[in-house]
Amino acid sequence: MKSAPRLAEPKGLAELLRGVDILSGLDERGLAALLPLVRIRHVDAGQIIVGRSDPGREVYFVLSGAVRVTTFAENGREVAFRDLHAGASFGEIAAIDGEPRSADVLALCDTLLGVLSAADFWALLRREPAVNEAVLLKLARLVRALSQRIHDFASPVPARICAELLRLARARETEDGLLRIAPVPRHADLAAKLVTHREAVSRVISELVRRGVLAKRRGELIVQDPRALAAYAANSERLID
């Protein structure tokens, strides 16, 4: 697997930082002030970046590659929260409240990270209103997403799977109006995210294909009947009789 690119000069780092969600509002002056404070870290695929309950307080910027925010139950089962790609950031909660990490974060592939200390992050929030606003909006979206997950987990497993498939499809809606899921997620990854088993995901997707709600094409799933999928997601109909 190809390693993450190494930065030879600060100019390259500036361009990558400019693409990070919470830093996009920085002007040239603000970006120039931030540059010398960011440390570069290269992480290999599969490596744990931070562990749940770790005392670290740094904030991380995903400059290239991808990471997964997850945690592990006592029985060893992985519960995946979300995948973050280039332009995302994580670690803000521990930096803000000074408490241990709330989740594990591992690299899905070779990944390049920018690392900012908690003290420098706080200073950034105080001097840059645009960053402060971006962090507040991000935390608000996170609370809403977690509230939705709590609501979803009150539903039967088939309904949870349908809800996640619908979310993935709507995120990739194309100009022709088709709802596509591409690439097709691994069933084990969906199971980890929804706190169920891979077999349950496979069974539900097969049943949706049989009923004509989904269609399999090379490298993607097509939602042929969005209304039916939404109904199953809302648990208004029983998918598994």
C-alpha positions as CSV (number, residue, x, y, z in Angstrom):
1,M,0.0,0.0,0.0
2,K,1.3,3.4,-0.9
3,S,2.4,5.5,2.0
4,A,0.9,8.9,2.8
5,P,2.7,11.8,1.0
6,R,5.4,13.5,2.9
7,L,5.4,17.3,3.0
8,A,8.6,19.0,1.8
9,E,7.7,22.6,2.5
10,P,5.2,24.6,4.6
11,K,3.3,25.7,1.5
12,G,2.1,22.1,1.0
13,L,0.9,22.0,4.5
14,A,-0.9,25.3,4.2
15,E,-3.0,24.0,1.2
16,L,-3.9,20.8,3.1
17,L,-4.9,22.8,6.3
18,R,-7.0,25.1,4.2
19,G,-9.2,22.1,3.3
20,V,-9.9,21.1,6.9
21,D,-13.5,21.7,7.9
22,I,-13.0,23.8,11.0
23,L,-10.1,25.8,9.4
24,S,-11.8,26.8,6.1
25,G,-12.7,30.2,7.4
26,L,-9.1,31.2,8.2
27,D,-7.6,34.1,6.2
28,E,-4.0,34.2,5.0
29,R,-2.9,35.8,8.3
30,G,-4.6,33.3,10.4
31,L,-3.3,30.3,8.4
32,A,0.2,31.7,8.5
33,A,0.0,32.0,12.3
34,L,-1.3,28.4,12.6
35,L,1.3,26.8,10.4
36,P,4.3,26.6,12.8
37,L,2.1,25.2,15.5
38,V,1.0,22.1,13.6
39,R,3.0,18.9,13.9
40,I,2.9,16.3,11.1
41,R,2.2,12.6,12.0
42,H,2.3,9.7,9.6
43,V,0.1,6.7,10.6
44,D,0.1,3.3,9.0
45,A,-3.1,1.5,8.0
46,G,-4.6,-0.3,11.0
47,Q,-2.7,1.7,13.6
48,I,-4.5,3.1,16.6
49,I,-4.2,6.9,16.7
50,V,-5.9,7.5,20.0
51,G,-7.5,5.1,22.4
52,R,-10.6,5.4,24.5
53,S,-9.8,6.8,28.0
54,D,-6.3,7.9,26.8
55,P,-5.2,11.2,28.5
56,G,-4.2,12.9,25.3
57,R,-5.7,16.3,24.5
58,E,-4.4,17.1,21.0
59,V,-6.7,18.0,18.1
60,Y,-6.1,16.1,14.8
61,F,-6.6,17.2,11.2
62,V,-6.9,14.5,8.6
63,L,-4.8,15.8,5.7
64,S,-4.9,12.6,3.6
65,G,-6.2,9.1,4.1
66,A,-9.1,8.1,6.3
67,V,-9.7,7.1,10.0
68,R,-12.5,5.4,11.8
69,V,-14.0,6.6,15.1
70,T,-15.0,3.5,17.0
71,T,-15.0,1.8,20.4
72,F,-14.9,-1.8,21.6
73,A,-17.3,-3.5,24.0
74,E,-16.0,-5.8,26.7
75,N,-16.7,-8.8,24.5
76,G,-14.4,-7.4,21.9
77,R,-17.1,-6.4,19.4
78,E,-16.4,-3.2,17.5
79,V,-19.0,-0.4,17.5
80,A,-18.2,2.0,14.7
81,F,-19.4,5.6,15.0
82,R,-18.2,7.2,11.7
83,D,-15.4,7.3,9.2
84,L,-13.5,10.5,8.6
85,H,-11.7,11.4,5.4
86,A,-9.3,14.2,4.3
87,G,-10.6,17.5,5.5
88,A,-12.1,16.2,8.7
89,S,-10.9,16.9,12.3
90,F,-11.2,15.0,15.5
91,G,-10.2,15.3,19.2
92,E,-11.9,18.6,19.9
93,I,-14.0,17.3,22.8
94,A,-11.0,16.2,24.9
95,A,-9.2,19.4,24.1
96,I,-12.1,21.5,25.2
97,D,-13.2,19.7,28.5
98,G,-9.8,18.2,29.5
99,E,-11.3,14.8,30.0
100,P,-10.0,11.4,28.6
101,R,-10.8,10.4,25.1
102,S,-14.3,9.2,24.5
103,A,-13.6,6.8,21.6
104,D,-10.9,4.9,19.7
105,V,-9.6,6.3,16.4
106,L,-7.8,4.0,14.0
107,A,-6.3,4.5,10.5
108,L,-8.2,2.8,7.7
109,C,-5.3,3.3,5.4
110,D,-1.9,5.1,5.4
111,T,-2.9,8.5,6.7
112,L,-1.3,11.9,7.1
113,L,-2.4,13.9,10.2
114,G,-1.8,17.4,11.4
115,V,-1.6,17.6,15.2
116,L,-2.3,20.7,17.3
117,S,-1.9,20.9,21.1
118,A,-4.9,21.6,23.3
119,A,-3.3,24.9,24.4
120,D,-2.8,26.1,20.9
121,F,-6.3,24.9,19.9
122,W,-7.8,27.0,22.7
123,A,-5.7,30.0,21.6
124,L,-7.0,29.5,18.1
125,L,-10.6,29.5,19.3
126,R,-10.1,32.7,21.2
127,R,-8.4,34.7,18.4
128,E,-10.4,33.3,15.4
129,P,-14.2,33.7,15.5
130,A,-14.6,31.8,12.2
131,V,-12.9,28.7,13.8
132,N,-14.9,29.1,17.0
133,E,-18.2,29.2,15.0
134,A,-17.2,26.2,12.9
135,V,-16.4,24.1,16.0
136,L,-19.7,25.1,17.7
137,L,-21.6,24.0,14.5
138,K,-19.7,20.8,14.3
139,L,-20.4,19.9,17.9
140,A,-24.1,20.7,17.5
141,R,-24.3,18.4,14.4
142,L,-22.5,15.7,16.4
143,V,-25.1,15.9,19.3
144,R,-27.9,15.7,16.8
145,A,-26.3,12.7,15.1
146,L,-25.8,10.9,18.4
147,S,-29.4,11.6,19.4
148,Q,-30.5,10.1,16.1
149,R,-28.4,7.0,16.7
150,I,-30.0,6.6,20.1
151,H,-33.4,6.8,18.5
152,D,-32.4,4.3,15.8
153,F,-31.1,1.8,18.3
154,A,-34.6,1.7,19.8
155,S,-35.8,0.2,16.5
156,P,-35.5,-3.5,15.5
157,V,-32.3,-4.4,13.6
158,P,-33.9,-4.6,10.1
159,A,-35.2,-1.0,10.5
160,R,-31.8,0.2,11.7
161,I,-30.2,-1.4,8.6
162,C,-32.7,0.2,6.3
163,A,-32.2,3.6,7.9
164,E,-28.5,3.5,7.4
165,L,-28.9,2.3,3.8
166,L,-31.3,5.2,3.2
167,R,-28.8,7.7,4.8
168,L,-25.9,6.4,2.6
169,A,-28.1,6.6,-0.5
170,R,-29.3,10.1,0.1
171,A,-25.7,11.3,0.7
172,R,-24.9,10.2,-2.9
173,E,-28.1,11.3,-4.8
174,T,-27.2,12.1,-8.4
175,E,-28.6,14.6,-10.9
176,D,-30.7,11.9,-12.5
177,G,-32.5,11.4,-9.2
178,L,-31.2,7.9,-8.6
179,L,-30.2,7.0,-5.1
180,R,-27.0,5.1,-5.3
181,I,-24.8,3.5,-2.6
182,A,-21.3,3.4,-4.0
183,P,-19.0,1.8,-3.2
184,V,-21.1,-0.9,-1.6
185,P,-20.1,-0.9,2.1
186,R,-18.7,-4.1,3.6
187,H,-21.5,-5.9,5.6
188,A,-19.1,-6.3,8.5
189,D,-18.6,-2.5,8.6
190,L,-22.3,-1.9,8.6
191,A,-22.8,-4.4,11.3
192,A,-20.2,-2.7,13.5
193,K,-21.8,0.6,13.0
194,L,-25.3,-0.7,13.8
195,V,-24.3,-3.0,16.7
196,T,-25.5,-6.2,15.0
197,H,-24.0,-9.1,13.1
198,R,-22.8,-9.3,9.5
199,E,-25.3,-12.1,8.9
200,A,-28.2,-9.8,9.8
201,V,-27.0,-7.2,7.3
202,S,-26.6,-9.8,4.6
203,R,-30.0,-11.2,5.2
204,V,-31.8,-7.8,5.1
205,I,-30.0,-6.6,2.0
206,S,-30.8,-9.9,0.2
207,E,-34.5,-9.5,1.2
208,L,-34.6,-5.9,-0.1
209,V,-33.1,-7.1,-3.4
210,R,-35.7,-9.9,-3.6
211,R,-38.5,-7.4,-3.0
212,G,-37.2,-5.0,-5.6
213,V,-36.4,-2.2,-3.2
214,L,-32.7,-2.5,-4.0
215,A,-30.9,-3.6,-7.1
216,K,-27.3,-4.7,-7.3
217,R,-25.1,-3.4,-10.0
218,R,-21.4,-3.7,-10.4
219,G,-19.8,-1.8,-7.5
220,E,-23.0,-0.2,-6.3
221,L,-26.5,-0.6,-4.9
222,I,-29.5,1.3,-6.5
223,V,-32.5,2.2,-4.4
224,Q,-35.3,1.4,-6.7
225,D,-38.1,2.1,-4.3
226,P,-37.1,4.9,-1.9
227,R,-40.6,5.1,-0.3
228,A,-40.5,1.4,0.6
229,L,-37.0,1.7,2.1
230,A,-38.1,4.8,4.1
231,A,-41.1,2.9,5.4
232,Y,-38.9,0.0,6.5
233,A,-36.5,2.4,8.1
234,A,-39.3,4.0,10.0
235,N,-40.4,0.5,11.1
236,S,-43.9,1.2,9.8
237,E,-43.8,-2.2,8.0
238,R,-42.2,-5.5,9.0
239,L,-39.3,-6.4,6.7
240,I,-38.7,-9.8,8.1
241,D,-42.0,-11.7,8.3
